[in-house]
Amino acid sequence: MLTLIGLCMFKLSLNILLPRQWVLGQVITDAYMGYERAYAERIPFENLVASDSPWPIYPTKTTTTGVEIGRLPGNVAVMGTVVRTRYADDNNYPIDGGTGTTTSNPAAMKVWKVQSVLTYKIGNKNYAKSRTVLRSQ
């Protein structure tokens, strides 16, 4: 009888741990994507639109593999791949990648969508997260 109760308690404890591990994985990746968002927001606009920008103009992209996102219990590293690119707003002037005119864009605004996509694997499941930041000048 005590063995049966012990097995039931063990199974219940495992049922409690699995959702916690999923939440931990989400927290780790959200924290890393917070870094990506902060990086996209703080990079000077001149560096963002430069030819050697960390976010090249779509369809070109930069891929960084082997990024350590964080660690799970048991000191298990979660590794991922970050892909970065940027898109010009349609209302930008043609020199800035858009089709805007002085009538549609009288302030000569430059607007870019800066996108980072993180792909990672925990266990046997593949996941992806993305963050998009709008930058303008």
Residue, then its C-alpha position, 0 to 999 in steps of 0.5 A: m500500500l505504501t509503495l502504491i502511494g509512493l508511486c502516485m506521489f512520484k508521478l504527481s511530482l513529475n506532472i508538476l515539474l514538466p510545466r515548470q521546465w517549459v516555463l523556464g525555457q520560455v523565460i530564458t528565451d524571452a530574456y535573450m530576445g529582450y537583449e536582441r530588442a534592446y540592441a536593435e533599439r540602442i544601435p545608432f541609426e547610422n550604424l543600423v543603415a550602414s552597409d556593414s549593419p548587424w541587420p542587413i537589408y532583406p533578403t540578405k540576412t546575418t546568421t549567428t549559430g551557437v548562441e548560448i541562450g541560457r542554462l536549464p537545471g542540471n547545467v544544460a546549455v540551451m543553444g540557438t541560432v539568431v537570424r537578423t534582417r531589416y525591411a524598408d518601409d514602403n513610404n521611404y524614399p527610393i534611395d532608402g528602399g521605399t517607393g515614397t515621394t515628397t508628397s507622401n513623405p514630406a518630412a523625409m522620414k526613414v523607417w525600418k523594421v528590424q527583425s531578429v529570429l531565434t531558433y532553438k531546440i529543447g529536448n526533441k522539440n524545435y522552437a522559434k521566437s522573433r522580435t521586430v522593432l520599428r526604427s525611424q529617423 
